Amino acid sequence: MNHSEDSKTEKGVQLTFWQLLRSTLSAFIGVQSNANRERDFQHGKLSHFIWMGLLFGAVFVLTLVGVVQLVLYFTSA
């Protein structure tokens, strides 16, 4: 297979949900391999990353609020 055939076969490949989730989590903590970053830019859709980032951000904030509420509940007794 030559280079042009490789690019044709990889053109239609999209990221799976787990690859998207893993890339989003890597972005939140600031670590990502160069190969995965290139894969994300070639095969990922910006809108998918935005939605996953917003979802993860909301879950993160709600988790922090829940932990603070638990700490306040147990320390006020």
Backbone as JSON, one array per atom type, in Angstrom:
{
  "sequence": "MNHSEDSKTEKGVQLTFWQLLRSTLSAFIGVQSNANRERDFQHGKLSHFIWMGLLFGAVFVLTLVGVVQLVLYFTSA",
  "N": [[0.83, -1.18, 0.0], [0.59, 2.16, -0.86], [1.3, 5.59, 0.11], [-0.84, 7.27, -0.68], [-2.99, 5.51, -0.82], [-3.21, 4.79, 1.87], [-4.04, 7.21, 3.03], [-6.53, 7.48, 1.82], [-7.97, 5.3, 2.87], [-7.94, 5.89, 5.57], [-9.38, 8.22, 5.68], [-12.18, 8.04, 5.97], [-12.47, 7.09, 8.54], [-13.74, 7.43, 11.77], [-13.52, 8.74, 15.11], [-13.98, 6.61, 17.93], [-16.4, 6.48, 20.61], [-15.04, 5.99, 23.02], [-12.4, 6.66, 22.4], [-12.73, 9.37, 21.95], [-13.61, 10.2, 24.5], [-11.36, 9.54, 26.02], [-9.43, 11.24, 24.87], [-10.54, 13.71, 25.53], [-10.43, 13.63, 28.34], [-7.66, 13.51, 28.63], [-7.0, 16.01, 27.65], [-8.11, 17.63, 29.63], [-6.46, 17.15, 31.82], [-4.06, 17.75, 30.74], [-2.24, 16.1, 29.35], [-1.17, 14.34, 26.52], [-0.44, 12.17, 23.91], [1.61, 12.75, 21.04], [0.93, 11.33, 18.76], [-1.77, 10.61, 19.26], [-2.89, 13.15, 19.4], [-2.52, 14.07, 16.77], [-4.12, 12.18, 15.47], [-6.61, 12.89, 16.51], [-6.98, 15.47, 15.38], [-7.07, 14.8, 12.67], [-9.18, 12.93, 12.36], [-11.23, 13.53, 14.11], [-14.2, 15.4, 15.02], [-14.78, 18.8, 15.55], [-17.1, 19.7, 16.86], [-17.88, 17.43, 18.32], [-15.84, 17.21, 20.2], [-16.22, 19.61, 21.57], [-18.79, 19.27, 22.71], [-18.29, 17.0, 24.31], [-16.37, 18.05, 26.03], [-17.86, 20.08, 27.33], [-19.8, 18.49, 28.59], [-18.16, 16.87, 30.26], [-17.0, 18.88, 31.8], [-19.27, 19.89, 33.15], [-20.01, 17.6, 34.65], [-17.74, 17.39, 36.26], [-17.84, 19.82, 37.76], [-20.31, 19.47, 39.09], [-19.68, 17.2, 40.6], [-17.7, 18.26, 42.3], [-19.28, 20.14, 43.72], [-21.04, 18.38, 44.98], [-19.24, 16.94, 46.65], [-18.35, 19.0, 48.34], [-20.79, 19.68, 49.55], [-21.26, 17.29, 50.95], [-19.08, 17.3, 52.76], [-19.64, 19.64, 54.2], [-22.06, 18.87, 55.35], [-21.3, 16.7, 57.03], [-19.5, 17.94, 58.76], [-20.96, 19.8, 60.13], [-22.39, 18.59, 62.1]],
  "CA": [[0.0, 0.0, 0.0], [1.36, 3.39, -0.86], [0.82, 6.64, 1.0], [-2.14, 7.79, -1.11], [-4.0, 4.52, -0.44], [-3.37, 4.9, 3.31], [-4.84, 8.39, 3.35], [-7.9, 7.24, 1.39], [-8.64, 4.39, 3.78], [-8.08, 6.52, 6.88], [-10.2, 9.41, 5.56], [-13.53, 7.79, 6.45], [-12.45, 6.58, 9.89], [-14.09, 8.4, 12.8], [-13.14, 8.34, 16.47], [-15.01, 5.95, 18.72], [-16.77, 7.22, 21.83], [-14.0, 5.82, 24.04], [-11.25, 7.47, 21.99], [-13.12, 10.75, 22.19], [-13.6, 10.4, 25.95], [-9.96, 9.5, 26.47], [-8.78, 12.46, 24.41], [-11.08, 14.82, 26.32], [-9.85, 13.54, 29.68], [-6.25, 13.87, 28.49], [-6.95, 17.47, 27.5], [-8.42, 18.26, 30.91], [-5.31, 17.08, 32.72], [-2.93, 18.32, 30.02], [-1.29, 15.12, 28.8], [-1.66, 13.71, 25.3], [0.68, 11.8, 23.03], [1.59, 13.45, 19.76], [0.19, 10.48, 17.8], [-3.2, 10.76, 19.53], [-3.27, 14.52, 19.05], [-2.65, 14.1, 15.31], [-5.3, 11.37, 15.13], [-7.79, 13.69, 16.84], [-7.14, 16.54, 14.4], [-7.37, 14.25, 11.36], [-10.4, 12.14, 12.29], [-12.25, 14.0, 15.03], [-15.0, 16.57, 14.67], [-14.69, 19.82, 16.59], [-18.34, 19.73, 17.65], [-17.88, 16.3, 19.25], [-14.94, 17.56, 21.3], [-16.85, 20.68, 22.35], [-19.86, 18.67, 23.52], [-17.7, 16.13, 25.32], [-15.74, 18.93, 27.01], [-18.92, 20.69, 28.14], [-20.37, 17.43, 29.43], [-17.21, 16.51, 31.29], [-16.89, 20.04, 32.68], [-20.46, 19.92, 34.01], [-19.9, 16.49, 35.6], [-16.67, 17.75, 37.19], [-18.34, 20.85, 38.67], [-21.34, 18.86, 39.94], [-18.99, 16.33, 41.55], [-17.1, 19.12, 43.33], [-20.36, 20.67, 44.54], [-21.5, 17.27, 45.81], [-18.24, 16.66, 47.69], [-18.4, 20.12, 49.3], [-22.02, 19.52, 50.32], [-21.05, 16.18, 51.9], [-18.16, 17.74, 53.8], [-20.37, 20.57, 55.05], [-23.07, 18.11, 56.1], [-20.68, 15.9, 58.08], [-18.78, 18.77, 59.72], [-21.9, 20.64, 60.88], [-23.1, 17.75, 63.08]],
  "C": [[0.87, 1.24, 0.0], [0.67, 4.44, 0.01], [-0.57, 7.15, 0.61], [-3.26, 6.81, -0.76], [-4.26, 4.57, 1.06], [-4.27, 6.07, 3.67], [-6.29, 8.22, 2.92], [-8.63, 6.34, 2.37], [-8.84, 5.01, 5.15], [-9.03, 7.71, 6.85], [-11.58, 9.2, 6.18], [-13.6, 7.32, 7.9], [-12.79, 7.69, 10.87], [-13.67, 7.85, 14.16], [-14.31, 7.62, 17.14], [-15.31, 6.8, 19.94], [-15.66, 7.15, 22.86], [-12.74, 6.59, 23.68], [-11.52, 8.94, 22.23], [-13.08, 11.09, 23.68], [-12.17, 10.45, 26.48], [-9.2, 10.76, 26.06], [-9.25, 13.67, 25.21], [-10.5, 14.81, 27.73], [-8.37, 13.92, 29.66], [-6.1, 15.38, 28.36], [-7.21, 18.17, 28.82], [-7.24, 18.22, 31.86], [-4.01, 17.5, 32.04], [-1.87, 17.36, 29.53], [-1.93, 14.45, 27.59], [-0.46, 13.37, 24.44], [0.52, 12.53, 21.7], [0.8, 12.64, 18.72], [-1.32, 10.61, 18.01], [-3.7, 12.15, 19.16], [-3.45, 14.64, 17.53], [-3.86, 13.32, 14.84], [-6.58, 12.18, 15.38], [-8.04, 14.78, 15.81], [-7.52, 16.0, 13.03], [-8.76, 13.61, 11.3], [-11.52, 12.63, 13.19], [-13.0, 15.21, 14.51], [-14.97, 17.53, 15.84], [-15.93, 19.83, 17.48], [-18.4, 18.6, 18.66], [-16.98, 16.61, 20.46], [-15.53, 18.66, 22.18], [-17.93, 20.11, 23.26], [-19.32, 17.79, 24.63], [-17.03, 16.97, 26.42], [-16.76, 19.6, 27.91], [-19.54, 19.67, 29.1], [-19.44, 17.08, 30.58], [-17.02, 17.65, 32.29], [-18.05, 20.12, 33.66], [-20.41, 18.8, 35.06], [-18.84, 16.8, 36.66], [-17.16, 18.77, 38.22], [-19.39, 20.26, 39.61], [-20.73, 17.91, 40.97], [-18.34, 17.15, 42.67], [-18.16, 19.7, 44.26], [-20.88, 19.59, 45.48], [-20.54, 16.94, 46.93], [-18.26, 17.75, 48.75], [-19.65, 20.01, 50.16], [-21.89, 18.39, 51.34], [-20.15, 16.6, 53.05], [-18.87, 18.7, 54.74], [-21.41, 19.85, 55.91], [-22.44, 17.36, 57.26], [-19.91, 16.75, 59.1], [-19.71, 19.66, 60.52], [-22.63, 19.86, 61.97], [-22.65, 17.97, 64.46]]
}
